[in-house]
């Protein structure tokens, strides 16, 4: 037996017991004739005391950090207790020990405040995983996994595995492809999601399916993306939208309770996609704080039918506003005292390439009732007050205004709002606010191809009241300049996203389940009958054998874990993540393969 207890288990109540521990050496501290060793395993740290007899052995065979050590001895109560660790009341008076394995000097210190940079720790990820900070992240990930499974099991869902080697189908991102040796010139694809399989399972009668499953997308990476990621993938038959929303609000609330001991008792707020875009500038708004957008000009795009308040800025001969496609303001609470240096810094912030604006206009709503602005010579104090009032600014607030091309300006104001919320401490990691965003457009217009593309995916159903509109109209856009007037421009998707603290953590829809409607959707996306049958003939055929109404949702498991753990990066919650270039620097993958493998696959490289 290598151990009788773990390094996080023993307490003062075990005093006098003979025990054996095994683990890694965290620190070695020599004090004359005695040596103290902190021994670490997954469960904690226990202090070992080596007396004079055993201490002599270290002179001939020194004990180093990360050595694997087995020690037997008696549990004693410590005279100088350590209140910072659970085992801090005791130590082990070692009577015998054995070095199970030696360790080279680690490339970085294996402790919470390590001296290793990201690249070094990813190269030696097997060492980084020993650190408490990383261990806590993986423990949280496991807790979320367990909580989700428990909830879904008790709701009657069945965990069913689906294949990883499938056919390449268009789902919005590039596929990873896998050559088939037994079928020369043909390729499998790794699934971007189990979408078609879970729909086939509904046709098969498995009316409550789930899977915590790996998905693969060959796309550019950032902090919240990895080429392989994990979803909580769910589907239900004989349901409408309300059934889905209710079921999966319950899932997330259950995870909150079991993992974070948070009772999320309030109703989850709901917001249309149009309202989200109009009031917050994006479709995943952080509703932990206000600071809603004031649209001073009606946007030109299809995303909203609402009217801007252009009367507030018209007639001043201020070309920056007059010539802009859109002008948008936000009221930042308590910042009217900003100095010139601070407003200049904000101006430089919005000019950064990743934001892309040319400048910033501000209005200070002073506490004495006066208004001061960077555009005083164009707007009277009365006009400034009217703009501030419309933006819901109060005395002491600072109104920030951006103007320019619509899409860029809307995104910039959205980012500015989030940045100011962060600076003011309004985006707290320990505060969680859920939101459903509903009624998305079913289609987006692709200017380059003069055609429709699916906003979610091609299996999303229109709202029931608009199914006839979709079936009875030709999807072809005859006049690109008039695409906004096409009946398809106003069709809403029977889709929903769940947002947590400004992050989309889940998205889904009620699916198409009739062959005629599915063929109409494929046609709208530019697929002729031959292409439809080649890519999705199996699904269209299945719909002819009694497909039930069904819908589902997929949660970004890694992202949910990161938010619950207070991190901006999902990499912190994946045991062996890839870097920002999609490389595994520990394995040095992807890598070349030898010539024999190319010959077996009948593949020749043509690198340019």
N, C-alpha and C positions, 0 to 999 in steps of 0.2 A: 504494500500500500504506500503510494507516494505521499499521501496527506490524509489526515483525519479531519481537518477543518480548512476553511479558506482564510485568506488574509484579511477579510473584512468581517469575520464572524465572531471572534472571541471578545468577551466582556469581563468585567470584574467578577461576575458570578461564576466564571470558569476558573477562578484562582485555585491553584493547587493541582489542576488537571495536567496529566501528561499528554502532550499533543505533538503532532508532526505537521509542519507546513511546507509548502513548495511554491516557488514563484521566482520572480526576477528581482535582482538587487537594484533598489532605487538609489540608495546612498550608503556610503561606508564612512563612519566617523570613529577615529581612534582617539582614546583618552588614556594614555599611559599603558597600563596592563590590561585594559578592557577595550572592547570594540563594540560599537552599536551599528547595527545594519537595519535599514528599512527594507522589508521584503514586500513586494507588490505582486498582486495578481488582478484578475478582472474584478474582484469583489472589494478590494481595498488594500490598505497597508497595515502591517504589524511590525512593531519594533522588536528586534532580536538583540539579546545581550550575550556576548561571548566573553567568558571569564578568562583569567590569566592562562589556564592550561590550553584552552582552545585557541586563544589569541596568538600563541607562539606559532601555530601552524600557518598563520597568515604571513609570517616573515619569510617562510620558504615558498609558499604558494599564495601570492597576493590575491585578494578578492576584488573584482572590478565591477563597475556598473554594468547592468544587464546580464551578469552571470546568472545561470539558472541554478537555484540552490534549494536543497532539501535540508530542513533543520528539525530536530526533535528536542523537546525540553519541557519545562514546567511553566505554567502560566502564573505570573506574579503581578500584583498590583504595583503600579509605578508610583514612585515618590514625587516625581515632577510630571504631572499629567498634562496631556496635550488635548485641549478642548476642541481643536479644529478637525479632528478625525474621530470616527465612531469607536475605533479601538484605542483611543488615546489614554484610557485608564489602566491599560495593562501592557506588559512586555513578556517575551518568552526568554527564560533563563536557559540557554541552549546547553544541552549535554552532549549532543553529537550532531554532526552535519556532514553533508556530501555535496560536492560540486557536480551537478548533473551535466552541465555543459558550460564552457567558457564563451565569452563574447568579445568580439573586436570592439575597439572604441567606437561608439555610435557617432554618426556624422552630425548629430545635433542632440541637444539635451532632451531627454524624454520626460518632460514635465509640462504643466499647463502653460507657463510662460517660457516657451521654447525659444531657442536662438536660431531655429531653422526656418528658412524662407519657404514659400509655397512650392517652388520647383524642386527644392531639395527634399522636402517632406513627401511630395508626390512620388519622387523616384524611390524613396525608401518608405513607401506607404505602410508596409508591414510593421515598421517601427512606429510610425506616426499613430497607427491604430492602438498602440499601447497607452497613449496619453489619455488622461481622464476626460479632457475636453472632447476628444473624438469619440471616446467610449460612451459618454453621455448622449451624444447625438445618435449613435446607433441604438442605444437603449430606447431612446424616444421613438426612433423609427420602428423598432420592434413593437413598442407599446401601441402605436397608431395601427400597425398591421393587425395586432391581436384584437384591438377594440373594434376595428372595422369588420373583421371576420366574425366576431361574437355577435355583433348587431345583425349582420346579414344572415347568419345562420338562424338566429331566433326569429327572423322575418320570413323564413322559408326559402331563402335563396340557396341554390346549389352551385358549388365551385366546380366548373367544368373547364378543362384545359383545351386550348385550340392550337393549331399547328404554327410553327415558326418558319417553315419552308412553304411559301405560298406563291401565288401568281402576282406579278407586278400589276397594280391597278392605280389609277390616278386618285390620290387622296389629299393633294395639296402640297406635299413636299416630295423631295427626291427619295426614291427607294434605295436601300442597300441591296445589291444583287449578289447571288451566289451561283457560280457556274455548276452545271450538273455533268459529272464525268460520264454517267451512263446515258446521257442524252446530249451528245455533242452539239454545241451551238445554241443550247437552250439554258435558261437561267431561272432559278427560284428568286423570289424577293423576300426579304425579312419584313414582317408586318408593321406598318405604321400604327395600326391598331387592329383589334380583332373584329372590326365593324361588321363585315359581311358574315362572319361565322356566328356572331351572337344573334344576328337577324335570322340565320338559318336555324339556330337552336330554338327560336321562337316558333318558326314554322314546324319544327319537330315536336313541339308541345312542352318544352322545358320553360315554363312561363316565368320563372324567376332564376336568372343566371347571374353569377358574378365570377370575377377572376382578378387577382392581384398579379398583373402580368407585365412582362417586358415588352416595350414597343421600340421601334427603330426608325429614325428619320435622318436622312443625310442632308442636314441644313447647317447654316452658319451658327456658331455657338455664341452664348453669352452666359452671364452668371446663372440664369435660371433655365438653361438648356444643356442637354447632353445628347450625344448621338443615340445612346440607349437610355431609356428612362422607364419609369414604372407607373402604371395606371391602376386605379381601382375601377374596373370596367364592369358595368351593370346593365342589365336589360330586363324588361318586364312586358308581359303580354296582357291584353285586355285592360289597357290603362289609357287614361287621358292625361293631359299636362298636369292637372292638379294632383293626381295620384303620385306622379313622379316627384313633384316639389315636396309634397308632404313626407313621402318615404325617405328622401335623401336629406331633408332638413333634420330628420330624426337621426340619420347616420352621423352627420357632422356634430350634432349636439351630443350624441352618445360618445363620440371620440373626445370632445371637449371635456366631458365629465370624467371619463375613465383615465385619460392621459394627463389632463391639466387640473382636474377637480374643479372645473368651472361649470356652474349651472347656468346655461344659456336659456333662460326662460322666456325672453321676449320674442315676439313674432318677428320672423325674418322679413325685413323690408323688401318691397318689390318696386321696380322702376322699369319703364320702357327703355328700349335702346335709344329711341329718339330723345327722351328726357335726359338720359345719361350723357349723350353727346352734346346736347344743348347746354346743360347746366355744369358739366364737369370736363367736357372736351375729350372724353374717351369712354370706351364701353366697359371699363372696369373701375369705376370711381371708388376712391377711398372716402367713405362716409363717416370716418371718425371725427372729422371736422368739417366746417362749413366752407366759406370762401367760394361760393358759387360764381360761375362766369356770368358777366353781363355782356350780351351780344349787342353791340351798338350798330351793327349792320347785319341784315339777313344773309346767311350764307347762301352761296349759289348752288351748292350741291344738292343731291337728292336726300341727304340724310335727315333733313327736318323740314317741316312745313311751318314752323314758328316764325314770327316776325321779329326783326331787330328793332332797336329804338334809335333809328338814325336821326330822328328829329333833335336829339340831344347834341349831335355833333355837326349837323348840317349848317351851312351858311356862314362859317367862320373863315373860309378861304384857307384852311389848313390842309395843304396838299397831301401830307402824309396820311391823313384820314380820308380825304376826298377820293384819292386815287387807289386806295387799298381795297382789295376784294372783301376783306372783313376787318372789323375792329372789335377787340374783346378786352374787357376789364375785369379785375378782381379786387376786392377790398380786403387788405391784410390787417387784421386787428392789432391795435396798440403800437403801430410803427410810424406814427406821424412825426416822431422826434428823430427819425433817421437823418443823419448828417449828409452833407454833399458827398463826402467820401463813400458813405454807405449806398446812396442812390447810384453813384458812379459805378460802384462795384457790382450792383445788380444789373446795370446797363451792360457792363462787360460780360456778366454771366449769360445774359440772353444773346449776346453776340457770338458766343462760342460756336464752333462749327457744328457740334451736336445739337444745338438749339436753333441756330441759323437765322436769328432776327437782326435787323439793322439798327434797332434802337429801342428805347423804352420811354414812355411818358408816365409821369406820376402826378398825383394830386394829394397834397397833405391836408387832412381834415383836422385842423388844429383844435386843441381843447378850449381855446377862447372863442370858437365859433367862426374863425376866419379860414380861408382856403388859399393854399399856395401851390402853384403848379409849375412844371417845366414848360408849359405852353400858355403862360399868362397873357402873352401879347395877342393870342388868338381868341381866347375864351374869357369872358367876364367871370367875376366871382360868382355871380348868380348861375351862370351856365355850369361852372365847376361844381357848385353845390348840387345842381340838378343831376349831374352825372354821378356824383358820389351817393346821393340819395337812392338813385336807381340801382346802384351796385350794393345797396344795403350797408353802406359805410356809416360808422358812428364817429362821434368826436374822439380823436386820438388815433384814428385809422389812417392807413396809407392806401390809396387806390393806384394800382399798376395797370397800364394799358399797353397792349401790343397791337400792331396793325401790319397787314401785308397779305400775301397769298393765303387763301383760306386754309388749306390743309396744314401747311407749315405753321401758320399762326395759331390754329386751334391746338395743335400738338405742343407748341411752345408754351402757350398759356397753361395747358394742362401740366406740363413739367414744372413751370414756375409756381403754380399752386402747390404742387407736391413738395417742391424745394422749400417754399416759405413755411408750409406745415411742418416740415422737418426742423427747420431752423428755430421755429417757435415752440418746439416740443409737443406738437399736437398729434404726432404719429408715434404713439407709444407701443412698444413691443408687447407689453402685458395687457393691452386692450384689444379685444377682438370684436369686429362688427361684420356680420354677414349681410349679403345682399343678393337678391335674384334680379338679373337683368333679362327682360323678356321682349318679345315682339321685334326681333331682328329682321332686317330685310332678307328675303330668301336669296336674292341675286345681287351681285355687284356688276357694274359695267366695266368691261375691259376695252379701254379706248384703242389700244394698239390692234387688237383683233376684231374690234367692232362686234363684240358678242357678250353674252352673259357668262359669268362664272358663279359657282355656288359659294355663298358666304361661309357656310359651315362645311357640308359635304353633300354629295349628290343623292344621299338617301334621306335627307330631311324633308318632311312634309310641309306644304303650305298650311296656313291656318285653314280650318275646315270651311269657313265662309268664302275662301278664295280658291278652292280647288277647281271650281268650274271656270273661273277666270283663267287659270293656267291651262286647263284642258282645251278650252274653246278659242284660245288666241294663238296666233302664229308667233313663235318666239323670235323670228328673224327681225333684226333692226334695219329697216329700209333706209332711214335717214339718221346718221350718227348724231347730227346736231339736235335731233328731236328725241333722243333716247329717254329723256325724262318723262315724256308723254306716253311712252309705251306702257301697256297694261302691266307688263312684268315688273316695271320699276317700282310699283307700289305693293307688290305681293309681300306679305309678312311670313316669316318662317315660324313654324310651330316649335320654336327652339328656346332654350333657356341656358344662361350661364350663372353659376354660383361664384360670387366674388367675396373674398375675405381680405379686408385691410388693403384694398386697392390692387389685389392680385386675383386673376381668374384661377380658381382652384378646381373648377369642374364645368363641363359643358355637355349638353346633350340635346335631344330633340325627340318629338314623336316622329316615327319613321313612315316612309311611304311603304305600303304593303299591297297595293294593287298594281298589276303589270302595266296597265294603260298609263297610269300616272307616272310610274317609274320611267317608262319609255319616253314620255313627254319631257320629263326632267332631263334625261340624257340628251334628247334632241335639242333642248334649250341650251345645253352646254356644248353643242356643236358636234355631237356624235351621230353618225349615220347608223342605219340599222345593222350593217355589217360589223362596225366597231362595237356597237352595244352587245351584240351576240358574242363577239370574240372576247371582250373583256368581262362581261357580266351575264353571259347566257345562263350560267348556273343559277344566279339569283332570280333572273326573270322567269326561268323555268320553275323554280321553287314557288314563286308567287301564284302559280296556276294550281297548286295543290293545297288550297285552304290555308293561306297565310293569315294569321290573326292580326288585329290592330296591336301595335307594340311601340315601345319607346324606351329610351334609356339615357344613361349619363356616364361619363368617365371623369374621374377625379385625378388630377396630377398628384400622385402620391408623394413624390420627392418634394414638390413645392409645398404641399400641405405640411409635411414634416419640418421644412425649413422655416415656415411662418410660425408654427407652434414653438420652434426652438429659437426664435428671435434672430434668424440669419437671413441675409439677402441672397445667399448662394445655395443651390441645391447640392453642390459638390460636397458641402460639409456633412451631408446626411447620406452619402453613398459610400459604401465600404471601399470600392476601388474605382474612383471616377476618372474621366478623361480630362485633359487640360483644355484650354481655350482653342487649341488647334485640332481637337478631337483625337489627341494622341494619348496612349497609355505609356507614360515615360518610365514606369516601373518595368513593364514587359517589353518596352520599345516596339509598340505596335501602333498603327499597322506597319508591316515589314514586307520585304520582298520574299518571294518563294523561289525555290530552285527550278532549274530548267526542266527537270523530270516532271514536276507537277504541271508545268505549262504544256508539256507534250501529252500527258495523260488527259488534260482538259481540252486539248486541241485548240489552244489559245495562243496567239502571237501578240506581243506588246508592240504598240506603235506610238512611242512617246515622242512628243514634239517639243 
